[in-house]
Amino acid sequence: MFFCFNLILEIMSEMGVALELLGVGLITVFVILALVVVLGTLIIRFVNKFFGEEIKHLPKSSGNAIVAIGSKKLAAIVSAVSTITKGTGRVTNIEKN
Amino acid sequence: MGILENLYKMTAIQDIIGNPGYLLMLAIGSFLLYLGIRKQYEPLLLVPIAFGVILANLPGGSMGVVAAEFVDLGGGHSKNLLDIAHDYGIMNFLYYALIKTGFLPPIIFMGIGALTDFGPMLRNLKLAFFGAAAQLGIFIVIIVAVLLGFTLKEAASLGIIGGADGPTAIYTTIKLAPHLLGPIAIAAYSYMALVPVIIPLVVKYTCSEKELRINMKEQDKKYPSKLVIKNMKAVKIAFPIVLGIVVSIFVPSSVPLLGMLLFGNLLKEIGTSVARLSEAATGSILNTATIFLGLTVGATMTAEVFLDFKTIMIIVGGFLAFAISIFGGIMAVKLTNLFSKKKINPLIGATGLSAVPMASRVANEIGLKYDSSNHLLQYCMSSNISGVIGSAVAAGVLISFLQ
C-alpha cells in the first residue's frame, strides 16, 4: 500500500515536470521560429537595401541563335552549365548544328 | 567423439539453443533488411541498421554493444577505447567512440544542412510557424509515456520520435536514455519511411475537401506578399550565420545539431569557393557517418535489450507522437484560417514534421488529387524545413531540462 502511494507520488511529480516541459518546450519552439521569421525578414530588408539586385549571369545576346532557342530552353542550358561547372562557366554563344 | 564435441562447442549452435531470442532477433534483422531493400523504406539507414542487428545477434561474434555499466569504472571514469576494443570488440569501440560521445548525429546534420535549401522557407517565411505546432506530438507523448511508467528521460527520448528526425532522435536518446537507442532509432526511421501512409491517414480524418482545395497560388495572387527578395544568394548566406548566433544564445543545448546544420548550409550557399568542403559534407563524410551510425545503432539491439515490453511501447508511442505532430500542424493552420483573410491549405501544417522532403512530396500529391493546378511543394517545404529547426530546438530543450 505504502509502495503504491510512493509510486503514485513519484508519477505525479514526474507528470508535473512533463507538463512544464509541454509549456516551456512549445513556447521555446514558437519563440525560436518567430525569431526565424523576424530575422529572415530583417535580413531580406537589409540585403534589399544594401546589396541590391542579384546579378544573373545571362549570356550576351549574340544574334538570332539565342532568340530562336527560346527563353525556357536558354534558362535550362544556363542552369545546366552553371551546375556542371559549379558556377564558373558562362554561356557565351549557342549554336544549332 | 571428443573432436565432434569440440567442434560443436566451437559453433554458435549451443548458444542459439540456449537462447532462442537470438533467432527471433535474426528474423527481425532480416525483416528490416527486407523492408529496406525490397520496400525501399529509408534504405540508406535501414540497411546498415538491419545488418547491425544481425551482426549483434550472431552468438560469439562479439559484435553486440554492451551496456554502459560494463565500461564504467566508477567515480565518473570509464574504460578507455583501447580497453573497450580489447574487451568487447570493434563494434563497441565504434559505438563508444562515435555514438556515445554524440559525435555522429551532428556530423550527419552538417551533411543534411549542406543538402538543404532554405529558399522556399525564406520565400514563405510566415509558414515557418507551422513547424512549431507540429512539435506538439513530442511533448504530448512525454506525458503519456510518464503515465505508462517510463522515466522522464525515457519518455523524452520516446517523444522526440514525433519530431520525425532520425539524427535528432538518436542524439537526444544518446544524451537521455542510451539503453533505448536501438528501438527508438528503429521506430524513428520506420515511421519516417511510413510518412506516405501516416500523413494521408491523419489528413483524412481532420481535413475537409473544401480545405484541401485551398489553392495557394490563387491566395498569393489575391493577397500578394509585400516582401520581395532582390538578392536571394546574399540572403541565403547571411541567414545561417545570423540564425546560428541568435539561436545559440536562446537555446545553447541545440547548438551541436542546429549549429552543424547551419554550417553545412553555409558551405552550400557560399558556392564555388568552398565547393570541395560542401561536396565532402554531402558526400564522403555524410555517407561514412551514415554507415557507422546505422551499424552501431543496429548493434545495440541485442536480444536481451530489444525483446522487452518497453520496445512495444516505443513502437506504439512513436506512432502516436508522429500522428499528434501532424495533427498539431493541421490544427494550427485551421486556427490561423479562422483569423486570416488569406487562407492556407492545411496540408502545409501537416508537413511541419522534419521528414524533408518526403512529407512535402506526400502533401503535394494529396493536394494535386483535389486540384490538379494546386502545386503545394514550395509552400510545404517552408514548414517542412522549419520543422527541422523546430525539432532540433525541442531536442535542445529536453536535453537542457533533463540531462
Interface residues (C-beta under 8 A of the other chain):
Chain A: I11 E14 M15 V17 A18 L19 L21 L22 V24 G25 L26 T28 V29 F30 V31 I32 L33 A34 L35 V36 V37 L39 G40 T41 I43 I44 R45 F46 V47 N48 F51 G52 E53 E54 K86 G87 T88
Chain B: M121 L122 L125 K126 A128 F129 G131 A132 Q135 L136 I138 F139 I140 I142 I143 V146 L147 G149 T151 L152 A155 A156 L227 V228 I229 K230 N231 M232 K233 A234 V235 A238 F239 V242 L243 V246 V247 F250 V251 G271 T272 A275 S386 I389 G390 V393 A394 V397 L398 F401
